[in-house]
Amino acid sequence: MSTDKLAASDTSPTAPKPRAKALRTLLDTSGLIAIFFVLFIALALFVPDFLTGRNIVGLLLSVTLIGTIATTMMMVLALGEVDLSVASIVAFTGVVAAVVTSTSGSVFIGVLVGVGAGGAVGAFNGFVVSKFGINSLIATLAAMEFVRGLAYITSGGDAVMVTVPGFFDLGSASFLGLTLPVWTMIACFVVFGIVLNMTAFGRNTLATGGNAEAASLAGVNVRRLKITVFALQGIVAGIAGVLLASRMGLGDPNTSMGLELAVISACVLGGVSLSGGVASITGVLVGVLIMGCVQNAMGLLNVPTFYQYLVRGAILLLAVMFDRWKQTRRAKG
């Protein structure tokens, strides 16, 4: 048996067989899709203007930040880790891109340096977690603080205006009625869906999340894998941060507060296990859309902001409880 096949298999004696595990994941995803359709129909019937073309396009644009980052958060969670620094990376890379673009006069250089800064932070997170064995929750919580601090230092504590007009085209350029941020989110779902389901890298990620020791014995370089996955998380968060800065027309160190919880909520709601080893790109997409629809409906109904916090918190709690229930069911099965 090849190394990739060994790495992709779960050698735990209590683990379900691959075919049963795949069937269970499919059933979970199908149920989630059904819930989404029921929710969508209910909102279309009872929320004024929800089904208008303008609102649907706005809905897609509103979930681009969460959706784009969720594609790589899915990989991190599937690895059995978590990344709480993504919101700070978004703010930091947006500020870096704004500063470099305005200083150099080149949009390309600004974008490259901004995205590169995100990748560097992600790779550093992966190195700390894999090299020193520090719990990723603690490591990325620390990174969340110092990267946000770097954003403030880089910007001088205030928003950085962009003086190069071409920078704004990143957030406003459109094709077939959809803007570049929406196409970027779609591309991320396609790319990471293929990576997760059709490559040895994706299989090794799931295998490591399910049983890191068994994956290592099968020949998987777990340390390198973790650094790569966290680096990808940083790069994608960097892309999202640059696009957000373009849409706002400035780099703001205060932006995206609490984004990491929304991203994790969407992933867990989409069936990604917090304990690792289980992930579905379709489930994550549906999780993102469910959260986006609920948020959009609350906006159309003029629900006060403080009540929206309650609803988002309830969604996160229900998602975690559902994940716990599925873990218990898998253990018994």
Contacts in CASP RR format, 6 or more apart in sequence:
PFRMAT RR
TARGET T0000
AUTHOR 0000-0000-0000
METHOD contacts of the structure
MODEL  1
MSTDKLAASDTSPTAPKPRAKALRTLLDTSGLIAIFFVLFIALALFVPDF
LTGRNIVGLLLSVTLIGTIATTMMMVLALGEVDLSVASIVAFTGVVAAVV
TSTSGSVFIGVLVGVGAGGAVGAFNGFVVSKFGINSLIATLAAMEFVRGL
AYITSGGDAVMVTVPGFFDLGSASFLGLTLPVWTMIACFVVFGIVLNMTA
FGRNTLATGGNAEAASLAGVNVRRLKITVFALQGIVAGIAGVLLASRMGL
GDPNTSMGLELAVISACVLGGVSLSGGVASITGVLVGVLIMGCVQNAMGL
LNVPTFYQYLVRGAILLLAVMFDRWKQTRRAKG
3 218 0 8 1.000
3 219 0 8 1.000
3 220 0 8 1.000
4 200 0 8 1.000
4 203 0 8 1.000
4 204 0 8 1.000
6 218 0 8 1.000
6 219 0 8 1.000
7 200 0 8 1.000
7 203 0 8 1.000
7 204 0 8 1.000
7 207 0 8 1.000
7 208 0 8 1.000
7 215 0 8 1.000
7 218 0 8 1.000
7 219 0 8 1.000
7 220 0 8 1.000
8 200 0 8 1.000
8 203 0 8 1.000
8 204 0 8 1.000
8 206 0 8 1.000
8 207 0 8 1.000
9 18 0 8 1.000
9 207 0 8 1.000
9 218 0 8 1.000
10 18 0 8 1.000
10 21 0 8 1.000
10 207 0 8 1.000
10 210 0 8 1.000
10 211 0 8 1.000
10 214 0 8 1.000
11 211 0 8 1.000
11 214 0 8 1.000
11 217 0 8 1.000
11 218 0 8 1.000
12 210 0 8 1.000
12 211 0 8 1.000
12 214 0 8 1.000
14 331 0 8 1.000
15 21 0 8 1.000
15 211 0 8 1.000
16 24 0 8 1.000
16 330 0 8 1.000
16 333 0 8 1.000
24 330 0 8 1.000
25 278 0 8 1.000
25 280 0 8 1.000
28 271 0 8 1.000
28 280 0 8 1.000
28 326 0 8 1.000
29 270 0 8 1.000
29 271 0 8 1.000
29 280 0 8 1.000
29 282 0 8 1.000
29 283 0 8 1.000
29 286 0 8 1.000
32 269 0 8 1.000
32 270 0 8 1.000
32 271 0 8 1.000
32 283 0 8 1.000
32 286 0 8 1.000
32 287 0 8 1.000
32 290 0 8 1.000
33 282 0 8 1.000
33 283 0 8 1.000
33 286 0 8 1.000
35 290 0 8 1.000
36 286 0 8 1.000
36 287 0 8 1.000
36 289 0 8 1.000
36 290 0 8 1.000
36 293 0 8 1.000
39 290 0 8 1.000
39 293 0 8 1.000
39 294 0 8 1.000
40 293 0 8 1.000
43 50 0 8 1.000
43 293 0 8 1.000
43 297 0 8 1.000
44 50 0 8 1.000
44 51 0 8 1.000
47 297 0 8 1.000
47 300 0 8 1.000
47 301 0 8 1.000
48 300 0 8 1.000
49 55 0 8 1.000
49 300 0 8 1.000
50 296 0 8 1.000
50 297 0 8 1.000
50 300 0 8 1.000
55 296 0 8 1.000
55 300 0 8 1.000
57 177 0 8 1.000
57 178 0 8 1.000
58 296 0 8 1.000
59 292 0 8 1.000
59 293 0 8 1.000
59 296 0 8 1.000
60 178 0 8 1.000
60 182 0 8 1.000
61 179 0 8 1.000
61 181 0 8 1.000
61 182 0 8 1.000
62 292 0 8 1.000
62 295 0 8 1.000
62 296 0 8 1.000
63 185 0 8 1.000
63 288 0 8 1.000
63 289 0 8 1.000
63 291 0 8 1.000
63 292 0 8 1.000
64 181 0 8 1.000
64 182 0 8 1.000
64 184 0 8 1.000
64 185 0 8 1.000
64 240 0 8 1.000
64 243 0 8 1.000
65 90 0 8 1.000
65 181 0 8 1.000
65 240 0 8 1.000
65 241 0 8 1.000
65 244 0 8 1.000
65 256 0 8 1.000
65 259 0 8 1.000
66 259 0 8 1.000
66 262 0 8 1.000
66 263 0 8 1.000
66 266 0 8 1.000
66 288 0 8 1.000
66 291 0 8 1.000
66 292 0 8 1.000
67 185 0 8 1.000
67 188 0 8 1.000
67 189 0 8 1.000
67 263 0 8 1.000
67 266 0 8 1.000
67 284 0 8 1.000
67 288 0 8 1.000
68 181 0 8 1.000
68 184 0 8 1.000
68 185 0 8 1.000
68 188 0 8 1.000
68 236 0 8 1.000
68 239 0 8 1.000
68 240 0 8 1.000
68 243 0 8 1.000
69 86 0 8 1.000
69 90 0 8 1.000
69 233 0 8 1.000
69 236 0 8 1.000
69 237 0 8 1.000
69 240 0 8 1.000
69 259 0 8 1.000
69 263 0 8 1.000
70 263 0 8 1.000
70 266 0 8 1.000
70 267 0 8 1.000
70 284 0 8 1.000
70 288 0 8 1.000
71 185 0 8 1.000
71 188 0 8 1.000
71 189 0 8 1.000
71 191 0 8 1.000
71 192 0 8 1.000
71 193 0 8 1.000
71 236 0 8 1.000
71 281 0 8 1.000
71 284 0 8 1.000
72 188 0 8 1.000
72 192 0 8 1.000
72 229 0 8 1.000
72 232 0 8 1.000
72 233 0 8 1.000
72 234 0 8 1.000
72 235 0 8 1.000
72 236 0 8 1.000
72 237 0 8 1.000
73 83 0 8 1.000
73 86 0 8 1.000
73 233 0 8 1.000
73 263 0 8 1.000
73 264 0 8 1.000
73 267 0 8 1.000
74 192 0 8 1.000
74 196 0 8 1.000
74 267 0 8 1.000
74 272 0 8 1.000
74 279 0 8 1.000
74 281 0 8 1.000
74 284 0 8 1.000
75 192 0 8 1.000
75 195 0 8 1.000
75 196 0 8 1.000
75 202 0 8 1.000
75 205 0 8 1.000
75 229 0 8 1.000
75 232 0 8 1.000
75 233 0 8 1.000
75 279 0 8 1.000
76 82 0 8 1.000
76 83 0 8 1.000
76 136 0 8 1.000
76 229 0 8 1.000
76 230 0 8 1.000
76 233 0 8 1.000
77 264 0 8 1.000
77 267 0 8 1.000
77 268 0 8 1.000
77 272 0 8 1.000
77 273 0 8 1.000
77 274 0 8 1.000
77 276 0 8 1.000
77 279 0 8 1.000
78 196 0 8 1.000
78 202 0 8 1.000
78 205 0 8 1.000
78 206 0 8 1.000
78 209 0 8 1.000
78 272 0 8 1.000
78 273 0 8 1.000
78 276 0 8 1.000
78 277 0 8 1.000
78 278 0 8 1.000
78 279 0 8 1.000
79 205 0 8 1.000
79 208 0 8 1.000
79 209 0 8 1.000
79 225 0 8 1.000
79 226 0 8 1.000
79 229 0 8 1.000
79 276 0 8 1.000
79 277 0 8 1.000
80 136 0 8 1.000
80 208 0 8 1.000
80 209 0 8 1.000
80 210 0 8 1.000
80 274 0 8 1.000
80 275 0 8 1.000
80 276 0 8 1.000
80 277 0 8 1.000
81 129 0 8 1.000
81 136 0 8 1.000
81 226 0 8 1.000
81 229 0 8 1.000
81 230 0 8 1.000
82 136 0 8 1.000
82 137 0 8 1.000
82 140 0 8 1.000
82 264 0 8 1.000
82 274 0 8 1.000
83 122 0 8 1.000
83 125 0 8 1.000
83 136 0 8 1.000
83 140 0 8 1.000
83 230 0 8 1.000
83 233 0 8 1.000
83 260 0 8 1.000
84 137 0 8 1.000
84 140 0 8 1.000
84 141 0 8 1.000
84 143 0 8 1.000
84 144 0 8 1.000
84 260 0 8 1.000
85 121 0 8 1.000
85 122 0 8 1.000
85 125 0 8 1.000
85 140 0 8 1.000
85 141 0 8 1.000
85 143 0 8 1.000
85 144 0 8 1.000
85 147 0 8 1.000
85 260 0 8 1.000
86 233 0 8 1.000
86 234 0 8 1.000
86 237 0 8 1.000
86 259 0 8 1.000
86 260 0 8 1.000
86 263 0 8 1.000
87 144 0 8 1.000
87 256 0 8 1.000
87 257 0 8 1.000
87 258 0 8 1.000
87 259 0 8 1.000
87 260 0 8 1.000
88 143 0 8 1.000
88 144 0 8 1.000
88 145 0 8 1.000
88 147 0 8 1.000
88 148 0 8 1.000
88 149 0 8 1.000
88 151 0 8 1.000
88 256 0 8 1.000
89 118 0 8 1.000
89 121 0 8 1.000
89 122 0 8 1.000
89 147 0 8 1.000
89 234 0 8 1.000
89 237 0 8 1.000
89 238 0 8 1.000
89 241 0 8 1.000
90 237 0 8 1.000
90 238 0 8 1.000
90 240 0 8 1.000
90 241 0 8 1.000
90 244 0 8 1.000
90 255 0 8 1.000
90 256 0 8 1.000
90 259 0 8 1.000
91 147 0 8 1.000
91 148 0 8 1.000
91 151 0 8 1.000
91 241 0 8 1.000
91 251 0 8 1.000
91 252 0 8 1.000
91 253 0 8 1.000
91 254 0 8 1.000
91 255 0 8 1.000
91 256 0 8 1.000
92 117 0 8 1.000
92 118 0 8 1.000
92 121 0 8 1.000
92 147 0 8 1.000
92 148 0 8 1.000
92 150 0 8 1.000
92 151 0 8 1.000
92 154 0 8 1.000
92 253 0 8 1.000
93 114 0 8 1.000
93 115 0 8 1.000
93 116 0 8 1.000
93 117 0 8 1.000
93 118 0 8 1.000
93 237 0 8 1.000
93 238 0 8 1.000
93 241 0 8 1.000
93 242 0 8 1.000
93 245 0 8 1.000
94 114 0 8 1.000
94 238 0 8 1.000
94 241 0 8 1.000
94 242 0 8 1.000
94 244 0 8 1.000
94 245 0 8 1.000
94 251 0 8 1.000
94 252 0 8 1.000
95 151 0 8 1.000
95 154 0 8 1.000
95 155 0 8 1.000
95 160 0 8 1.000
95 245 0 8 1.000
95 251 0 8 1.000
95 252 0 8 1.000
95 253 0 8 1.000
96 110 0 8 1.000
96 113 0 8 1.000
96 114 0 8 1.000
96 117 0 8 1.000
96 154 0 8 1.000
97 110 0 8 1.000
97 111 0 8 1.000
97 113 0 8 1.000
97 114 0 8 1.000
97 115 0 8 1.000
97 167 0 8 1.000
97 241 0 8 1.000
97 242 0 8 1.000
97 245 0 8 1.000
97 251 0 8 1.000
98 155 0 8 1.000
98 160 0 8 1.000
98 161 0 8 1.000
98 162 0 8 1.000
98 167 0 8 1.000
98 245 0 8 1.000
98 249 0 8 1.000
98 250 0 8 1.000
98 251 0 8 1.000
99 154 0 8 1.000
99 155 0 8 1.000
99 160 0 8 1.000
100 109 0 8 1.000
100 110 0 8 1.000
100 113 0 8 1.000
100 114 0 8 1.000
101 107 0 8 1.000
101 109 0 8 1.000
101 110 0 8 1.000
101 111 0 8 1.000
101 162 0 8 1.000
101 164 0 8 1.000
101 167 0 8 1.000
102 160 0 8 1.000
102 161 0 8 1.000
102 162 0 8 1.000
102 163 0 8 1.000
102 164 0 8 1.000
104 110 0 8 1.000
105 163 0 8 1.000
105 164 0 8 1.000
106 164 0 8 1.000
107 164 0 8 1.000
107 166 0 8 1.000
107 167 0 8 1.000
107 170 0 8 1.000
110 242 0 8 1.000
111 170 0 8 1.000
111 242 0 8 1.000
114 238 0 8 1.000
114 242 0 8 1.000
115 235 0 8 1.000
115 238 0 8 1.000
115 239 0 8 1.000
115 242 0 8 1.000
116 235 0 8 1.000
116 238 0 8 1.000
117 238 0 8 1.000
118 234 0 8 1.000
118 235 0 8 1.000
118 237 0 8 1.000
118 238 0 8 1.000
119 231 0 8 1.000
119 234 0 8 1.000
119 235 0 8 1.000
119 238 0 8 1.000
121 143 0 8 1.000
121 147 0 8 1.000
121 234 0 8 1.000
122 143 0 8 1.000
122 230 0 8 1.000
122 231 0 8 1.000
122 233 0 8 1.000
122 234 0 8 1.000
122 235 0 8 1.000
123 227 0 8 1.000
123 230 0 8 1.000
123 231 0 8 1.000
123 234 0 8 1.000
124 143 0 8 1.000
125 136 0 8 1.000
125 139 0 8 1.000
125 140 0 8 1.000
125 143 0 8 1.000
125 230 0 8 1.000
125 233 0 8 1.000
125 234 0 8 1.000
126 136 0 8 1.000
126 139 0 8 1.000
126 226 0 8 1.000
126 227 0 8 1.000
126 229 0 8 1.000
126 230 0 8 1.000
126 231 0 8 1.000
127 227 0 8 1.000
128 134 0 8 1.000
128 139 0 8 1.000
128 143 0 8 1.000
129 135 0 8 1.000
129 136 0 8 1.000
129 139 0 8 1.000
129 140 0 8 1.000
129 226 0 8 1.000
129 230 0 8 1.000
130 222 0 8 1.000
130 223 0 8 1.000
130 224 0 8 1.000
130 226 0 8 1.000
130 227 0 8 1.000
131 223 0 8 1.000
144 260 0 8 1.000
148 253 0 8 1.000
149 253 0 8 1.000
151 253 0 8 1.000
152 253 0 8 1.000
154 253 0 8 1.000
155 251 0 8 1.000
155 252 0 8 1.000
155 253 0 8 1.000
157 253 0 8 1.000
158 253 0 8 1.000
159 250 0 8 1.000
159 251 0 8 1.000
159 252 0 8 1.000
159 253 0 8 1.000
159 254 0 8 1.000
160 250 0 8 1.000
160 251 0 8 1.000
160 252 0 8 1.000
161 249 0 8 1.000
161 250 0 8 1.000
162 168 0 8 1.000
162 245 0 8 1.000
162 246 0 8 1.000
162 249 0 8 1.000
162 250 0 8 1.000
162 251 0 8 1.000
167 245 0 8 1.000
167 246 0 8 1.000
167 249 0 8 1.000
168 246 0 8 1.000
168 249 0 8 1.000
169 246 0 8 1.000
170 180 0 8 1.000
170 242 0 8 1.000
170 243 0 8 1.000
170 246 0 8 1.000
171 179 0 8 1.000
171 180 0 8 1.000
171 181 0 8 1.000
171 243 0 8 1.000
171 246 0 8 1.000
171 247 0 8 1.000
172 179 0 8 1.000
172 180 0 8 1.000
172 246 0 8 1.000
172 247 0 8 1.000
173 179 0 8 1.000
173 180 0 8 1.000
174 180 0 8 1.000
175 183 0 8 1.000
180 243 0 8 1.000
181 243 0 8 1.000
181 244 0 8 1.000
181 247 0 8 1.000
184 239 0 8 1.000
184 240 0 8 1.000
184 243 0 8 1.000
188 236 0 8 1.000
189 281 0 8 1.000
189 284 0 8 1.000
189 285 0 8 1.000
192 281 0 8 1.000
193 281 0 8 1.000
195 201 0 8 1.000
195 202 0 8 1.000
196 202 0 8 1.000
196 205 0 8 1.000
196 206 0 8 1.000
196 279 0 8 1.000
196 281 0 8 1.000
197 281 0 8 1.000
201 225 0 8 1.000
201 228 0 8 1.000
204 215 0 8 1.000
204 220 0 8 1.000
204 225 0 8 1.000
205 225 0 8 1.000
205 229 0 8 1.000
206 276 0 8 1.000
206 277 0 8 1.000
206 278 0 8 1.000
206 279 0 8 1.000
207 214 0 8 1.000
207 215 0 8 1.000
207 218 0 8 1.000
207 220 0 8 1.000
207 277 0 8 1.000
208 215 0 8 1.000
208 216 0 8 1.000
208 220 0 8 1.000
208 222 0 8 1.000
208 225 0 8 1.000
208 226 0 8 1.000
208 277 0 8 1.000
209 215 0 8 1.000
209 275 0 8 1.000
209 276 0 8 1.000
209 277 0 8 1.000
210 275 0 8 1.000
210 276 0 8 1.000
210 277 0 8 1.000
212 222 0 8 1.000
215 222 0 8 1.000
216 222 0 8 1.000
241 256 0 8 1.000
244 255 0 8 1.000
244 256 0 8 1.000
245 251 0 8 1.000
245 252 0 8 1.000
248 255 0 8 1.000
261 312 0 8 1.000
261 316 0 8 1.000
262 291 0 8 1.000
262 312 0 8 1.000
264 316 0 8 1.000
265 291 0 8 1.000
265 312 0 8 1.000
265 313 0 8 1.000
265 315 0 8 1.000
265 316 0 8 1.000
265 319 0 8 1.000
266 284 0 8 1.000
266 287 0 8 1.000
266 288 0 8 1.000
266 290 0 8 1.000
266 291 0 8 1.000
267 279 0 8 1.000
267 284 0 8 1.000
267 287 0 8 1.000
268 274 0 8 1.000
268 316 0 8 1.000
268 319 0 8 1.000
268 320 0 8 1.000
268 322 0 8 1.000
268 323 0 8 1.000
269 287 0 8 1.000
269 290 0 8 1.000
269 291 0 8 1.000
269 315 0 8 1.000
269 318 0 8 1.000
269 319 0 8 1.000
269 322 0 8 1.000
270 280 0 8 1.000
270 283 0 8 1.000
270 284 0 8 1.000
270 286 0 8 1.000
270 287 0 8 1.000
270 319 0 8 1.000
271 278 0 8 1.000
271 279 0 8 1.000
271 280 0 8 1.000
271 283 0 8 1.000
271 284 0 8 1.000
271 322 0 8 1.000
271 323 0 8 1.000
271 326 0 8 1.000
272 278 0 8 1.000
272 279 0 8 1.000
272 280 0 8 1.000
272 283 0 8 1.000
272 284 0 8 1.000
272 323 0 8 1.000
273 279 0 8 1.000
273 323 0 8 1.000
273 326 0 8 1.000
273 327 0 8 1.000
274 320 0 8 1.000
274 323 0 8 1.000
275 327 0 8 1.000
291 312 0 8 1.000
291 315 0 8 1.000
294 311 0 8 1.000
294 315 0 8 1.000
295 308 0 8 1.000
295 312 0 8 1.000
298 307 0 8 1.000
298 308 0 8 1.000
298 311 0 8 1.000
299 308 0 8 1.000
303 311 0 8 1.000
END
